[in-house]
Amino acid sequence: MKNNVIFKSILLVALLSNGVLSHAQEDRSKEKGWVNLFDGKTLNGWKSVGGKAPYSIEGETIVGRMTKGTPNSFLITEKEYGDFYFRVGCKT
């Protein structure tokens, strides 16, 4: 649970400033117990909460855009995860 809160906090920081989440090119889905959170093509397994900011896929990247006049928006996973590696590239 604590790891999930940390993950969501880091994800929030990355996405709030027109952040960009990059898809890791490594395919670890074959490793025992490993689950890829982003397939590089869709937002399946993710949901937007809070404001009305749109999220889209550009290339193999999740892109969030600010929407003026709405509360902060968050993109979170539909499930909770623990014991994970978190890699993010952020461009403002």
N, C-alpha and C positions, 0 to 999 in steps of 0.2 A: 504494500500500500504506500509506504513512504517513497519507494522508488517511483511509483506512478505519479505522485505529487511532484517530485523533482523533475520527471520527464515532462509533465504538462507545463511546469514553470519555465523550463528551458525552451520548450516549443513555443510558448507564448512570447517570450522575448524575441525569438527568431522571426516570428510572423508579424508582430505588431508594427514593425517599421518597414512595411512592404517586404518582409523577409522572404527568403527563398530557401526551400528545403530541397536539397539535392538527393537524387536517388543514388545510393551506393551501387556501383557496377558489379560488386561481388555477389555471386549467387550462393548464399549460405543455406538455402532452403533444404538442401540435402543433408546438412549436418543434423545429428540427433538433437531433437528438441528445439531447433532453430525455426523461427517464424519471421519471414520478411514482412514488415509493416506496410511497405509501399511497393506496389508492383511496377512502378515506373510509367503506368499508362492511365490508371483510373484513381478515383478517390474511394474505391470500395474499401470498407472497413474503417472509414473516417467519417466524422460528422462535424458540422459547424455549429457552434453554440454562441450565445451572446448576441452580438450585433448582426448587421446585415452585410458584412464584407464578403465579397465573392472570392472563392478559391477555384483555381483551374490548374490544368496540367499544361506546361509548355516544355516541349521536349520530354525529358524524363524528370521534370522538376515540378514540385508543388509550388504554386505562386499564390500569395494572398495579397489583395489590394485593399487599401483603406477606403472606407466609405464615410464621407463627411456627414456629421449630424447623427450618427448612430453610436451606440455603446461599443466598447471593445469587442472584437470577435476573436474566437478561438477555434482552432481546428484540433480536434482530439480523436483518439482512436475509440472505436465503439466498444472495445474490450479493454480490460486492465492487464498490464504486463509487468513482469519483474525480471531481474537479472538480464539486463540488456546492454548493448553497446549503442551509444547515441552519437551520430556524426551528422554535423550540419554545416552547410555553407550559407552565409548570410550576406546579401548585397543590399545596400540602402541607396 
